[in-house]
Amino acid sequence: MENSQNNTATSFGFRDVTEDERQGLVNQVFATVAERYDLMNDLMSGGLHRLWKRDFVTWLNPPKGATAFRHLDVAGGTGDIALRVAGASGPNTTSVICDISPEMLAVGRRRVHDAGLDARITCIEGNAETLAFEASSFDAYTIAFGIRNVTHIDRALAEAYRVLKPGGRFLCLEFSEVQVPLLDRLYDFHSFEVIPRLGKLTAGAAEPYQYLVESIRKFPKQEAFAGMIRDAGFERVSYRNLTGGVAAMHSGWKI
């Protein structure tokens, strides 16, 4: 997960897998939950992800006038962030949704079409570690609840830096470390005891939810992840905790 080397064993659900196996298993998880992705996030966050995403797009602050603004949303297959950006911006803001999961992208394409935004939002299948875009081609790069599922986080951050224009902004929303006493224990109980059971009841399988909970716990804590963003070359790096650190928004600029 964090800077691991090829073929080393990592935990996936209740078993250890090699790094080569891990990406396929992650893809399988999201293929399984694609049609229930909003439900999954509701279970993981108690419905708070909707408020967090609103704050996330507010912090991005895309231009509301006629200024051209090109936005890349990575691991945003269902279109949730891109649709919110379109609703918060002017007519010359365009988004590209890039996701490794064709099942997630299928949901996103349907939602974009139903919203009448095909001219402003494009969906492309791709890997966060090897983006198929020219250098310095986007004004903003966002990734929400996706970077913890990337095998090599450092490579994804390097790619984010590469595709952003000078003056462009990196913005990430991710589950993080709870930093409020007692809330951390309640959240652990909810995560490890409640969520897998709810997943089994609502989706017929507990294992994808078990993996997603474990992936949160293995993700770098706030300061450590901010350090990784700086190491990728970003400046003016900062973060904001949401709901006591259940989630955090991280920001960095390519200057």
N, C-alpha and C positions, 0 to 999 in steps of 0.2 A: 504494500500500500504506500507508505512513505518512501520513496527512493530505494525500493528493493531491487535486487539484482535478478537476472533471468534464472528461471527454474528453481528459485528458492521457494520453500513451502510457506504458504500463508493460510490463515484460518478462513474458511468459507462455510458459514453455518456451523454444523457440528463436526466438520472434518477439515483436515489439512489438504490443500491442493497446491500444485506447482503454479508458478506465475503464468506459464503457458496455458494452463487450464482455466485460470481465473477469469480472463476476459470473456471466454465462451459462456462460463457460468453466470457472469454478470448479465450478459446479453439475454440468457435464458430467463433470468429473474424478470427483466423488464419486458420481455415478450409475454411473460405470464401476466404481468400486472398492468399492461398498457391501457386496456379499456377501463381499468379500475384505479388509474393513477391518482385521480383526485381523492378517491376514497382512501387510498393508501396514505396520502399525505394528511388527510383528516385524522386517520388513526394514529399516525406518527406524531402529530402536533396538537391533537385535540381541536382541530379546526383553525388553529392560530396561523397556519401557513398562509392563509388568505390575507390576513392583516400584515404579515411579514412581507409578502410580495408587494402589497400596496406601498409599504414603507420603502422597499427596495427600489421600485420604479420612481418614487418621489425623490429618493437620494440620487438616482441617475439623472433626473431632471432633463429629459430630452427637450429640444427646442419646440416651442409651441407655435412659432411663426413659420415663415416660408424658408427658413434656413435648411439647406440640405444636410442630412445627418444619417450616416450609415452605421447600422447596429448589427452586431453578430451575437446571437444567443446560442451558446454551446450546451449540449445535453438538455436542450429545451424542447424535446420532440413533440410534446402535446400542445405546444404553442402558448402556454399560459403567460409567460413573460412577454413574448413578442406581441401578443394581443393587447396586453396591458400597456406596453410601450406605445403601440399604435393609438390607443385611446387617450394617451396622455400627451401626445405630440402633434405637431403640424403635419400637413399633407406631404411634405418632402422628406419626412423621416421614413426610411425603409429598414426592414429587418431581414436577416438571413438566419433561419433556424438550422443548426447543424447537430445531428444526433447519430450515434452509431447504431441505434435500434430502428429497423424499418417498421416494426410494429408501432413504436411510439410515434414515428413520423407520420404514419397513416392516420393516427388520431389527430395529429397537428394539422395535416393537410385538410382534413374534413372540417375542423373547427375554423381554420382560416377561410376556407371557401364559404362556409355557412355565415361567416361574419362579413362577407363581401370584400375581403382584403387581399385577394390573390395578387393584385397589382403592387402591393406594398410589402408583402411577406412571402419569402421564398423558402422552401424546405429542401435541404440537401443532406444526404447520408454521408457521414464522415466521422473520423476519429479525432478526438481532442488533441492527441499527441502528434498527429501529422495532418494539420489542416491544409486543405487544397485551395488556399487563397493566397493571393500575392501579398508581399510584405507591404506594410503601411497602407492598408486599404480600408480600415474601419475606424470610425470615430469612437466607438464604444464596444466593449466585449463584456457580456454578462454570462454568468453560469450560476444557476440556482439549484441546489440540492443535487448536483451532479459531480462535482470535482472529487468527492470522496470515493467515487466508483471508478476513477481513472487509475490505471495500474501504476503509471509513473507520473506523479503530480508535478514534479519538476519539469518534465518535458511539456506537459500541458501549459504550464505557466510560461515557459520559453516561447511556445507557439502563440500564446495570447500576446506577449510582448512583440513578437515579430509582425503579426498581422495588424496591430494598432498603428495608426498614424502618430507622428509626433504631436503631443498634446492630447492623445487619446486616453481613455479611461478604462481600467479594469475594475469590474465590480462583481463580487461573489457573495452569494447567500448560501449558508450551509449550517447544518446542525453543529453544535459546538459543546463546550464544557459548561455545565450549569455552575454558576458561581454564587448561588444564594443558599445558605445553610437550610436544611430540611427539604427545600425544593429539589435538591439533587437526589435525595433518597426517594422522594415521591416519583421523580421522573425515572429513576432506575427501575422502580417497581412497575411503573406503567410500561416501560420499554421491554423489559425481559419477561414479565409475567402476563401482562394484559395484551400487548400488541400481537404477539404470535397467536394467542387464542382467538382474538378478534379476527385476525387474518384467516384463520382456519374456518371460522363461522361464516365470514362474509365472502371469502374468495375460494374456500375449499382447500387451502393449503397454508400451513404455518411457516414452511421453510423459507419462502422468499422474504417474509417479514422478519424472520429470525436473522437472516443475513443482513437485511437493511439496518436492523438495530445494532448488530455487531460492527457494521461498517462505520456507524456513527462513533462508537466508542474508540475505534482505532484511528480516527481522523486526528491530525495534529490539533492541539489546543490553540486558543486564540493567538497568543504571542508567538508560538512556534510557526503557525501558518503565516502570520504577518512577516516573520523572518524569511520564509520561503519566497514570499512575494517580492521582498526587497532583493533577495539573491537573484531573482529573475531579471532584475534591472529596474524595477518600478521605484518611483520616488513618491514622496508625500503619502506614504502608506499609513492607513488608519483602519480602525474597525469599530463597530458599534454592536454591543450586545442587545439581543432582543429577548424579552421574557426571562430575564435573569441569566442569560447565556445559553438557554435551550437552543437558540440559533444565534448566529452572528453575521453581520454584513462586513465584508472586507473591501477596501478601496485602494487603488494605486493608480498612478499616472505615469505615462511614458513621456518623459521630458528630455 
